[in-house]
Amino acid sequence: MQIVLVYVHVKSQSLDAFMKATLENARESVKEPGIARFDVVQQEDDPTRFILVEVYKTADAPAAHRETAHYALWRDTVAEMMSDARQGVKYKNLFPEDAGW
């Protein structure tokens, strides 16, 4: 399993459009066979900051995700909405065991 936390800072004037595009991408992403979870969370004290929690079942699943039409649409749609470049940090799973996802 591979877990990626993607940190996103959005321009305040783009919040609604970013959330709409991101939630649509998340709804499609969870349908992919290689994705165990795809969560979108918003920071309470700064609503322009988000974390995408992407949990992949295999090492190949992130690359497969980036090849989907819904990801390409999201990437292109939100590119100009971000205050800074998004940053993804990769993690390995410790608990629960992989089967618990």
C-alpha positions as CSV (number, residue, x, y, z in Angstrom):
1,M,0.0,0.0,0.0
2,Q,1.1,3.5,-0.7
3,I,-0.4,6.5,1.0
4,V,0.0,10.0,-0.4
5,L,-1.0,13.2,1.4
6,V,-1.4,16.0,-1.1
7,Y,-1.3,19.5,0.4
8,V,-3.2,22.1,-1.6
9,H,-3.5,25.9,-1.0
10,V,-6.3,27.4,-3.0
11,K,-6.9,31.0,-3.9
12,S,-9.8,32.3,-1.9
13,Q,-11.8,33.4,-5.0
14,S,-11.5,29.8,-6.4
15,L,-12.8,27.9,-3.3
16,D,-16.2,26.9,-4.7
17,A,-14.9,25.9,-8.1
18,F,-12.0,24.0,-6.6
19,M,-14.2,22.1,-4.2
20,K,-16.6,21.2,-7.0
21,A,-13.9,19.9,-9.3
22,T,-12.0,18.1,-6.5
23,L,-15.1,16.3,-5.1
24,E,-16.0,15.1,-8.6
25,N,-12.5,13.8,-9.1
26,A,-12.7,12.1,-5.7
27,R,-16.0,10.5,-6.5
28,E,-14.5,9.0,-9.7
29,S,-11.2,8.1,-8.1
30,V,-12.8,5.8,-5.5
31,K,-14.2,3.7,-8.4
32,E,-10.7,2.8,-9.5
33,P,-9.7,-0.7,-8.6
34,G,-6.3,0.4,-7.3
35,I,-7.6,3.0,-4.9
36,A,-8.6,2.0,-1.3
37,R,-9.5,5.5,-0.2
38,F,-9.5,9.0,-1.6
39,D,-10.4,11.6,1.0
40,V,-10.7,15.3,0.7
41,V,-10.4,17.3,3.9
42,Q,-10.5,21.1,4.4
43,Q,-8.6,22.9,7.2
44,E,-11.1,24.4,9.7
45,D,-9.1,27.6,10.6
46,D,-8.0,28.3,7.0
47,P,-10.6,27.0,4.4
48,T,-8.2,27.7,1.6
49,R,-6.1,24.7,2.7
50,F,-6.9,21.1,1.8
51,I,-5.3,17.7,2.1
52,L,-6.1,14.9,-0.3
53,V,-5.6,11.6,1.4
54,E,-4.9,9.0,-1.4
55,V,-4.5,5.4,-0.4
56,Y,-3.3,3.1,-3.2
57,K,-3.5,-0.7,-3.1
58,T,-0.4,-1.3,-5.3
59,A,2.7,0.4,-6.3
60,D,1.3,0.8,-9.9
61,A,-2.0,2.3,-8.8
62,P,-0.8,6.0,-8.5
63,A,0.5,5.9,-12.1
64,A,-2.8,4.4,-13.3
65,H,-4.7,7.1,-11.5
66,R,-2.7,9.8,-13.2
67,E,-3.7,8.3,-16.6
68,T,-7.5,8.6,-16.0
69,A,-9.6,11.1,-17.8
70,H,-11.1,12.4,-14.6
71,Y,-7.6,13.1,-13.1
72,A,-6.5,14.9,-16.2
73,L,-9.7,17.0,-16.2
74,W,-9.2,17.8,-12.5
75,R,-5.5,18.7,-12.9
76,D,-6.1,21.0,-15.8
77,T,-9.2,22.6,-14.2
78,V,-7.6,23.4,-10.8
79,A,-4.1,24.4,-12.0
80,E,-4.8,28.1,-11.9
81,M,-6.8,27.9,-8.7
82,M,-3.9,27.1,-6.5
83,S,-1.9,29.7,-4.5
84,D,1.2,27.5,-4.7
85,A,2.1,24.3,-6.3
86,R,0.5,21.3,-4.6
87,Q,2.8,19.0,-2.7
88,G,2.5,15.3,-2.4
89,V,4.2,13.4,0.4
90,K,4.4,9.6,0.3
91,Y,3.9,7.4,3.3
92,K,3.9,3.7,4.1
93,N,1.1,2.0,6.0
94,L,1.7,0.8,9.6
95,F,-1.8,0.5,11.0
96,P,-4.3,-0.8,10.4
97,E,-3.0,-3.7,8.4
98,D,-3.5,-3.3,4.6
99,A,-6.5,-5.6,4.7
100,G,-8.1,-3.1,7.2
101,W,-8.4,-0.4,4.5
